[in-house]
Amino acid sequence: MDIRSGMLPAADAAARIVRKFPAARLDAPTPCQGWDVRDVVNHLILWSGRGEAAAHKLPPTGPGEDHDFTAEPDWADRLAQQTRKTAEAWTDPGAWEGRTSLTGAKEGMPAAFIAGILFGELVLHGWDIAVAIGRDPALPPEIVEAAWEQLVPTAETGRQHGVFGAEVPVPEDAPLLDRLVGLSGRDPHWTP
């Protein structure tokens, strides 16, 4: 599976994880240093919305980073709907052509790179939210494999831009999800 065919299953996996999350635990810490679950959920909704616009080569619209989507009713459904709409937008082959931007920057970046960012967000932040309450994220193996294939060549660029922390060493014979999480700068054995 590649990230193009994996986008919808990754969105569905993230939605499943969020829908199982108890709203009373939104302040729970996550493996993302300084972020609680509320921060991660808000981040996913915001950037998924911008990712949908990027697939259509449109400038971003809607609330800014200071908006608390979790204060709205049915925030978990909103996340599920937005991540699905974004994933569906990226099923259009034209979305992968040329350049686009998540921020509205004129130059943008290669569209496939932007899609890779969005795919990684779904997988890694889905994991963040699941482990924040001690649950197995139950990510399909083919999604984890596609995320690994996407992250290996881009992790260092992510570190240079402050997206990822230093790689957490993980044995080569560890499960692929653990290696993926470690490569992204997260401790696969993190607990709340």
Stockholm file with secondary structure:
# STOCKHOLM 1.0

chainA/1-192         MDIRSGMLPAADAAARIVRKFPAARLDAPTPCQGWDVRDVVNHLILWSGRGEAAAHKLPPTGPGEDHDFTAEPDWADRLAQQTRKTAEAWTDPGAWEGRTSLTGAKEGMPAAFIAGILFGELVLHGWDIAVAIGRDPALPPEIVEAAWEQLVPTAETGRQHGVFGAEVPVPEDAPLLDRLVGLSGRDPHWTP
#=GR chainA/1-192 SS CCHHHHHHHHHHHHHHHHHTSCGGGTTCBCSSTTCBHHHHHHHHHHHHHHHHHHHTTCCCCSCCTTCCGGGSTTHHHHHHHHHHHHHHHTTSGGGGSSEECSSCCSSCEEHHHHHHHHHHHHHHHHHHHHHHTTCCCCCCHHHHHHHHHHHTTTHHHHHHTTSSCSCCCCCTTSCHHHHHHHHTTCCTTCCC
#=GC SS_cons         CCHHHHHHHHHHHHHHHHHTSCGGGTTCBCSSTTCBHHHHHHHHHHHHHHHHHHHTTCCCCSCCTTCCGGGSTTHHHHHHHHHHHHHHHTTSGGGGSSEECSSCCSSCEEHHHHHHHHHHHHHHHHHHHHHHTTCCCCCCHHHHHHHHHHHTTTHHHHHHTTSSCSCCCCCTTSCHHHHHHHHTTCCTTCCC
//
